[in-house]
Amino acid sequence: MSAHPVDRFAECIAPASWQAVDFISDLHLQASEPGTFEAWVRYLRRPAPDRADALFILGDLFEVWVGDDVLHADALSTDHAFARACAAELRACSTHTPVYFLHGNRDFLLGAAALQACGMQDLSDPTVLVFQGQRWLLSHGDELCLADVDYLRFRAQVRSPQWQRDFLAQPLARREAIARELRAQSEARKRSTGHDPDLWADVDAEAARNWLRRAGAHTLIHGHTHRPAEHPLGNGLRRVVLSDWDMGATPPRAEVLRLDVQGTHRVPLIP
């Protein structure tokens, strides 16, 4: 199996005034993990001198997203209230910092209504960020994990417009029940590997090189794998992997990748 061919890469051209941008992914925000939510809120509310000129969220901001109607459901559950709290924080952040959102494998159903409510701008996967005269390729990264054949089949199914129309046509309670079942299955798979990300399928190096060459970029920035690292790909190409966030882990994890005129560097957010 190979990653889908990309004939034309979408571009996001940074204004000349931008001096720094931040990247985050894989926060998997959920009401049952308040520590991670609180760390994220502290990050969004930083004083102006500590902010970047833009924030790029490269997927899996939420643990699950079953439809934009969670933001205005009549029956307000804990999860609905949590989603609304997240939307309010993003909307407040977007009043002073542009926020860009690229869908992940957990929140691919986040639609136009939620993007507007959160004040976020939609990004295609992949997208080239043109910043300070250089081209940086941005992706969630899941599509490049070619060894994860079962997941890629599932991804192709749920990303089809017909599947999404059929799913979103079901009552919200039914969608939430399906999501809980899928999460339980996912957790069972993780337990079978001891929750060790090193045993999960990784990004295929040749597929990453191919995307970079076709995009005219030198660096791929992505999440999904929960393996923060930098990987040289030869001929001046590389991929930079974002950290996931989990304040309940030992040790806790919360990190931003900042890109500025000097390049990329990691900013830990652990108090």
Residue pairs with C-beta under 8 A, 6 or more apart in sequence:
1 146
1 149
1 152
2 146
2 207
3 143
3 144
3 146
3 204
3 207
3 210
3 211
4 143
6 126
6 211
6 214
6 215
9 126
9 127
9 128
9 137
9 214
9 215
10 123
10 124
10 126
10 127
10 128
11 127
11 128
11 129
11 130
12 100
12 123
12 127
12 128
12 129
12 130
12 138
13 130
14 21
14 53
14 54
14 129
14 130
14 131
14 132
15 53
17 53
18 53
18 54
18 131
18 132
19 53
19 260
19 261
20 52
20 53
20 258
20 259
20 260
20 261
21 52
21 53
21 54
21 55
21 56
21 129
21 131
21 258
21 259
21 260
22 52
22 54
22 55
22 56
22 256
22 257
22 258
22 259
22 267
23 55
23 56
23 57
23 58
23 138
23 221
23 242
23 256
23 257
23 258
23 259
24 43
24 55
24 56
24 57
24 58
24 61
24 242
24 245
24 256
24 257
25 57
25 58
25 59
25 60
25 61
25 104
25 140
25 222
25 223
25 224
25 242
25 244
26 59
26 60
26 104
26 223
26 224
26 226
26 242
26 243
26 244
26 245
27 36
27 40
27 60
27 61
27 62
27 244
27 245
28 36
28 60
28 62
28 63
28 106
28 244
28 245
28 246
29 36
29 37
29 40
29 61
29 62
29 63
29 82
29 86
30 62
30 63
30 64
30 79
30 82
31 37
31 78
31 79
31 81
31 82
33 246
33 247
33 248
35 247
35 248
35 252
36 245
36 246
36 247
36 248
36 254
37 82
37 85
37 86
38 247
39 245
39 247
39 252
39 254
39 269
39 270
40 89
40 245
40 254
41 89
42 269
43 254
43 256
43 269
44 89
44 90
44 92
44 93
45 89
45 92
45 93
48 96
51 96
51 97
52 97
52 258
53 97
53 98
54 97
54 98
54 99
54 100
55 93
55 97
55 98
55 99
55 100
56 100
56 102
56 123
56 129
56 138
57 99
57 100
57 101
57 102
57 120
58 102
58 104
58 138
58 139
58 140
58 141
58 221
58 222
58 223
58 242
59 102
59 103
59 104
59 105
59 106
59 107
59 125
59 140
59 141
59 142
59 223
59 224
60 104
60 105
60 106
60 107
60 140
60 223
60 224
60 244
61 86
61 101
61 104
61 107
62 83
62 86
62 106
62 107
62 110
63 106
63 183
64 106
64 107
64 179
64 183
65 83
65 106
65 107
65 108
65 109
65 110
65 114
66 109
66 172
66 175
66 176
66 178
66 179
67 109
67 111
67 168
67 172
67 175
68 110
68 111
68 112
68 113
68 114
68 117
69 172
70 79
70 80
70 83
70 172
71 80
71 83
71 84
71 87
71 113
71 114
71 117
73 80
73 172
79 176
86 118
87 114
87 117
87 118
90 99
90 118
90 119
90 120
91 117
91 118
91 119
93 99
93 119
94 118
94 119
94 120
95 119
98 121
99 118
99 119
99 120
99 121
100 120
100 121
100 122
100 123
101 110
101 115
101 118
101 120
101 121
101 122
101 123
102 123
102 124
102 125
102 127
102 138
102 139
102 140
103 110
103 125
103 140
104 140
104 142
104 223
104 224
105 140
105 142
105 151
105 155
105 224
108 158
108 159
109 164
109 167
109 168
112 122
115 121
115 122
123 138
125 138
125 139
125 140
125 143
126 137
126 138
126 139
126 211
126 215
127 137
127 138
127 139
128 135
128 136
128 137
128 138
128 215
128 216
128 217
129 135
129 136
129 137
129 138
130 136
131 259
132 261
134 218
135 215
135 216
135 217
135 218
136 217
136 218
136 219
136 221
136 259
137 211
137 212
137 215
137 217
137 219
137 220
137 221
138 220
138 221
138 222
139 211
139 220
139 221
139 222
140 222
140 223
140 224
141 203
141 222
141 223
141 224
141 225
141 241
142 148
142 151
142 155
142 224
143 152
143 155
144 203
144 204
144 207
144 208
144 211
144 222
145 151
145 152
145 200
145 201
145 202
145 203
145 204
145 224
145 225
146 152
146 201
146 204
146 207
147 201
147 202
147 204
148 200
148 201
151 201
157 163
158 164
158 167
167 175
167 178
168 175
170 178
193 199
193 200
197 225
197 226
197 227
198 227
200 225
200 226
202 225
202 227
203 222
203 224
203 225
203 239
203 241
205 231
205 233
208 220
208 233
208 237
208 239
209 233
209 234
209 237
211 220
212 218
212 219
212 220
212 233
212 237
213 237
218 236
218 237
218 238
219 237
219 238
219 239
219 240
219 264
220 237
220 238
220 239
220 240
221 239
221 240
221 242
221 257
221 259
221 264
222 239
222 240
222 241
222 242
223 241
223 242
223 244
225 241
226 243
226 244
227 241
228 241
228 242
228 243
228 244
228 255
228 266
229 240
229 241
230 238
230 239
230 240
230 241
231 238
231 239
231 240
231 241
232 238
233 239
240 257
240 264
242 255
242 257
243 253
243 254
243 255
243 257
243 266
244 253
245 253
245 254
245 255
246 252
246 253
246 254
247 253
247 254
251 270
252 270
253 270
254 268
254 269
254 270
255 266
255 267
255 268
255 269
256 266
256 267
256 269
257 264
257 265
257 266
257 267
258 264
258 265
258 266
258 267
